[in-house]
Amino acid sequence: LTLTCALAFSLAQLDCHHQRPQVWGLLVAHLSGRSASEPLPHQERALRLGVCVALLRGLSSAPAPADADAWRAIERALSRRDEAVAAAGQLEELGVREAIAAWTRSGLLGHSPFSPEQLGELLFELPSLPPRAVGELITRPEPEYVQTMRAYVDRFDFSSLGITDALRMLFSSTHVPGEAQKVDRLMQAFASSYFKAAPGPFASEDAVYVTAFSVMMLNTDLHNAAIRHKMTLEQFVRNNRKINDGADLPQELLASIYKDVHVNELKAYTPPAERGIPQTLAALSPPSWLRWRYLQQRSGHALGSGGDDVQVGGLRCAELDRLLVSQLAPTALAHAQALLEVGHGHEGGRGHGGVTYAVGCRGADWTMPAWAMAVLALLEAAALSARLGLDLYPVGSAVADLCAASKLPAYLATTVASARAACCNHRTAALISTAVALARSEPSALDSRAWQQLLRSVLCLHKLGWIPRAGCGQAAAAAVDARMHAYGSAGQLIGSAEAALKLAVRSTVPTVLCGESPQLLLWLCAEMTTAEAFVCADEPLVVPSLLRLLALELDTNAGEKLRCLAELLRLLQSRSAGQLMSDELRSALAYVAASLRAHADSLGHTCHPSAALFNQVSATLSQMLVL
């Protein structure tokens, strides 16, 4: 996890340098799969989610403190990158004159009219400049652009390069126009710069110029399909006699040039977009070593960055955490929710087919099916959102989504047989166990949707007889609760939820780790506003089911059950005043009345601590049944 965290921040800090590729941004875009022409296959989506989960867990494993100074430095670096990228696009969008005017207004060029030397340096430094546009600008015939071309070419470091490799490095940033005059001007500038850096066997700039032009002609001859009779080595050597200020160049040099050009055509660099490569895959296509050398030579001083980019490389702060999580979490959530929507055919886990994935967890590694990794992604996103103060994925949304994915709320109104066929499996058991554990760890963070989904799920569990009776679920629930305090930082929020997920996935039979029957229901009624049960116009079974469960075995936890019944009946009275009562609700009220009569001697006795509540519920119920 420490290494994963370091990787995330290293990639993000690369994005702060305007001369380097936006690796973090491109990685997140690639993980999202948005460039795919067809929906992602299940296994590929799971693998992408696995990377997202690893990065999120790495970020949550080592929280950073708030640091306003560090964040200001990072913001400045990111702002410079945005300005540089915008400036690079202006050359093609606006044309030469308008782009230069825009660069002057923004301060990239110091004054108007521009300095050719400064413009040449700026063209060398600006990232993502279209090579074709650069070539058209610097080969213009006006004197100021000729000077700009010389300043631009002088920025290249050709030392230790042979003449063909030096030309290739020049072409890695500049598209050579087809007109002979433009090529001639570019070769003159190249000859001057190359002779200063690596004279080698050349006696003068003129010798370099003639050789470079000869190399260009050889390249056209050898690689133009329209030329049927190709130049031979002997012809190339003969054509280049006495070009080194009246002397011959070494024959070995000419032979190596011929062989190099014959095997490897000199080509101008073509951006990935022009080659049909999606932006998300462009960073995965490594550049040639000569283009890489060119990219490494750009220092960024022409853009006024100074040494700030180097300083940003060591910075870490909570604000940067927020930026990274806000960019990565939506991709993780999209994959997780898509995997949870997949049918049970992809379940995996015990008793099911499917592919399992190894995931590093707090304390140990363990394997899980894809849907369980999706659950883990929801937990990590919720925990990081809460820790970093992001309104990205609240805990309430995670609880509601887990309940919905378990399918329990949807099967509350169906037959027991249908619900059992759809829900009695490892997947549903693990999802609802995780949802309950997460809700218990942070009940104040739950919204109305989360409480409604949780209530429907618990009622469906009772309908299926899946929640253990008192005493049967104590060991499993205790094992989950004991893990609550075993984690630090963001892990405190999801520690018990992750433990529930892990235990449910590893269990030999589908097991719901929600604790005991009365305690879970009473906790739910005590924590939620009971009125939440009434925001369920499409679920006429919610309130009747809740009434029946509270009246069941009324002598157990009598005080808590009677308090919940009293609140429910009060809300029912105020809501249904003047309205006809449904048959299902009337039947449930009659069931509660029968339970009250059965326990009247004990609970209604004046010595019983809950006698007053018992009498209150009995009186309210009598009034409602008469109506």
ABEGO torsion letter per residue (X at the ends): XAAAAAAAAAAAAAAABAABBBAAAAAAAAAAGAABABBBBAAAAAAAAAAAAAAAAAAAABBBBBBAAAAAAAAAAAAAAAAAAAAAAAAAAAEAAAAAAAAAAAGABABOBBBAAAAAAAAAABBGBBAAAAAAAAABABAAAAAAAAAAAAABBABGBBAAAAAAAAAAABBBBABAAAAAAAAAAAAAAAAAABAEABABAAAAAAAAAAAAAAAAAAABAABABBBBAAAAAAAABGABGGBBBBAAAAAAAAAAAAABBBBBBBBAAAAGBBAAAAAABBBBAAAAAAAAABAGAAAGAEAAAAAAAABBBAAAAAAAAAAAAAAAAAAAAAAAABBAAAAEEBGBBEBBBBBBBBGBBBBBBAAAAAAAAAAAAAAAAAAAGBBABBAAAAAAAAAAAAGAAAAAABBAAAAAAAABBAAAAAAAAAAAAAAAABAAABBAAAAAAAAAAAAAAAAAGABBBBGAAAAAAAAAAAAAAABBEAAAAAAAAAAAAAAAAABABBBBBAEBAAAAAAAAAAABBAAAAAABAABAAAAAAAAAAAABGAABGAAAAAAAAAAAAAAAAAAABGBBBBAAAAAAAAAAAAAAAAAAAAAABAABAAAAAAAAAAAAAAAAAAX
